[in-house]
Amino acid sequence: VYGSYVYGRIYRAVDRYNAPTIGANGSGGINEGGNWLTPFVLREGDPATMFAGYQNVWRSGNIRTGNPATWTRLSTGFGGIRHLESSPANNRMLYVLQNNRNMQRSDNAQAAAPSWTDLGAGPGGVNWVEAHPKDSQRVYCVNNGNLHRSTNKGVSWTLIRSINTTQNGAFKCLLVDSSAPYETIYAGPERGVYVWDSLSGTLHSFNTGLQNWAGVTDIEMQYST
């Protein structure tokens, strides 16, 4: 299990008594701090590789064994990172949401010196970026009150659904259901969880048993036991 503490301390917990730091400012080659909540993500299909967002994007290829891990900086001048997304459909692709809500994409994030495509602000005020699990061209994003889809890797965006933020609060995270027979997206606002599907085109409450004021910051789905 991996977790993070304030300003970029990332740890690997083997059990409750053994949770060494594997990444931090001044450790493993990292020489800059991160946000209060520093994002990190495992590279899809490669559990030994992690990307972390400090002031720039960093990568380690030995997070399972390194103590601390060894890190390499992959970008310059990004000015702080708030979210990272490794594409399940193509694990060479990495999406980055900067602190200023600008988006970046690398199509060769595994390379020694990845190249970056500046996607700009997209629809504006983006809180989360979510890659489609099977289609590498398709990616989604949400800002406070709107759900958007891109079919060209974030170059342009189409509005899927406007969301009532007065009732639900700002939407902060997304999950695309890879097991659904049609396009299905879960969204987490400040109050509850909601699901949109392309069959009905509507946004449904998914809050049975969930506290009304449960602020949602991430959504994960277990597909099998």
C-alpha positions, 0 to 999 in steps of 0.5 A: 500500500502506498500513501502520502503525507504533507508536502510530498512524503510518499511511503510504502506500507508493508504492514502497520509497523513498516512504512518507509519513506520512498520519496520526499524533498531531499530524498532519492534525488528529489530536490523540490517540494510538493503540494499539501496533498502530493499526487502520485500514480502507479504506471498502468501495468507496471507496479514497479514504476511510479509517477509523482507530482512535486513542482514537476513530474518525477518517476521512479522505477524501483518503488517496490524495493528502493529505500528510498526509491531513486527518482528522475525529474521528467519536466521543468517549469510546471509550477506544481502538480495537483493530479496525475493520470496514467492511461490504462489503454496505453501506459506510455501516456501520462496526463498531468493537471498543474496547479494552475489547472493547465493540462499536459500530456506525454505520449512517451512517459517511459522514455529517459526524456519524455516530450510534453504536449501542452493541452492548455486549460481545456474547458477551464477550472479542471479538477480531475482528468480520467483516461478511458480504460480501453480507448487511448484517444478518449479522456474525460475531465470535470470542473466544478459543474460540468463533465467533458469528454475528449476523443483526441487525447485532450486537444478539444473537449465536448460537454457531456453533462452540466451538473447542479453544484448548488445541490451537490457541491463542486465535483472533484473526481471521476471513474470510468467503469471498464466493465459496463456495456456502455459509457458509464462514469462515476463522479464524486462531488462534495456530497455523495457519489453520482453516476452518468451513463450514455444509455440514459444520458442522465445523472443518477444518485449513487448514495445509498448507505453513504453519508450525505456530507461525505466529501469524495476526493477519489473513487476506485472500483473493485471488479472482482473478489 
